[in-house]
Amino acid sequence: MNKARLLFGIALVVITLVSIPAFSQDAPLAPAGRAAAAEKTFSGPLVKVDAAAKVITVKGPDQKDMMFSYTDDTQVISPDKTVQGLSGKTGAQLKISYREDRGTNQATKIELVEAEKK
């Protein structure tokens, strides 16, 4: 009887240890202590691009400037496909998808919105 309990206990421990890594791969967890940031969108005319600081500034509907940090991984949807290509397009309408992270707005996608042709 004791041998059966011992074998059952070992089998239970092995099954538990094997299933933990498989479970954790199914659903990645947010970093400890922080909830995953929801993605937001913002639209407005381009004010400026600071390529050295990797920051793009867009004017909001309330006429206040909104700044967004970008990285090499930020998706850019424009003819040039680069943020630097937007620097000469001051006033162009942009749609920016971003996440708030530690007090900064991290752009995940920057889209040049073409004006409708009549």
C-alpha positions in Angstrom: 0.0 0.0 0.0 2.8 2.4 0.9 4.6 1.6 -2.5 1.4 2.4 -4.4 1.1 5.7 -2.6 4.7 6.6 -3.3 4.4 5.7 -7.0 1.2 7.7 -7.3 2.8 10.7 -5.6 5.8 10.5 -7.9 3.6 10.2 -10.9 1.5 13.2 -9.8 4.6 15.3 -9.3 6.0 14.4 -12.7 2.7 15.1 -14.5 2.5 18.5 -12.7 6.1 19.5 -13.6 5.7 18.4 -17.2 2.4 20.4 -17.6 3.6 23.7 -16.1 5.9 24.7 -19.0 3.3 23.6 -21.6 0.7 25.7 -19.9 2.9 28.8 -19.7 3.7 28.7 -23.4 0.0 28.9 -24.3 -0.7 32.3 -22.8 2.2 34.7 -22.2 1.9 36.6 -18.9 2.3 40.4 -18.5 5.5 41.5 -16.6 5.1 41.1 -12.9 3.3 44.0 -11.3 2.2 45.6 -14.6 -0.9 45.0 -16.6 -0.6 44.8 -20.3 -1.2 48.3 -21.8 -4.1 48.7 -24.1 -3.4 50.0 -27.5 -4.9 53.4 -28.3 -5.1 55.6 -31.5 -4.6 59.3 -32.0 -5.1 61.4 -35.2 -3.9 64.8 -36.1 -1.6 66.9 -38.3 2.2 66.3 -38.1 4.0 69.1 -36.2 7.6 67.7 -36.3 9.9 64.7 -36.4 12.9 64.6 -34.1 15.0 61.7 -35.6 17.8 62.1 -33.0 15.4 61.6 -30.1 13.1 59.3 -32.0 10.1 61.4 -31.2 7.2 62.5 -33.4 4.9 65.4 -32.5 1.3 65.6 -33.6 -1.3 68.3 -32.9 -4.5 67.1 -31.2 -8.0 68.3 -31.7 -7.6 70.5 -28.6 -4.6 72.2 -30.3 -2.2 70.7 -27.8 0.9 68.8 -29.1 1.1 65.1 -28.4 4.5 63.4 -28.5 5.1 59.8 -29.4 8.4 57.8 -29.1 9.1 55.4 -31.9 11.6 52.6 -32.5 13.0 50.7 -35.5 10.1 48.2 -34.9 7.4 50.8 -35.2 5.4 50.1 -38.4 5.2 53.1 -40.8 2.6 53.2 -43.4 3.5 55.8 -46.0 5.1 55.9 -49.4 8.6 56.2 -47.8 7.9 53.6 -45.1 10.2 55.5 -42.7 9.5 58.1 -40.0 12.3 60.2 -41.5 10.4 60.3 -44.7 7.6 62.1 -42.9 9.9 64.9 -41.7 9.2 67.0 -44.8 5.4 66.5 -44.5 4.6 69.0 -41.7 0.8 69.4 -41.5 0.1 65.9 -43.1 -2.7 64.0 -41.3 -1.4 61.0 -39.3 -3.1 58.2 -37.5 -0.9 56.8 -34.7 -1.5 53.6 -32.8 0.3 53.6 -29.4 0.7 52.3 -25.9 1.3 54.2 -22.8 4.4 52.9 -21.0 5.9 54.6 -17.9 4.5 58.0 -18.8 5.5 58.0 -22.4 3.5 57.2 -25.6 5.2 54.4 -27.5 4.1 54.4 -31.1 3.5 50.9 -32.6 2.1 52.1 -35.9 2.3 55.5 -37.7 0.0 55.8 -40.8 0.0 58.7 -43.2 -3.6 59.4 -44.1 -3.9 60.5 -47.7 -6.3 63.4 -48.4 -9.3 62.2 -50.5 -9.0 63.3 -54.1 -12.1 64.9 -55.6 
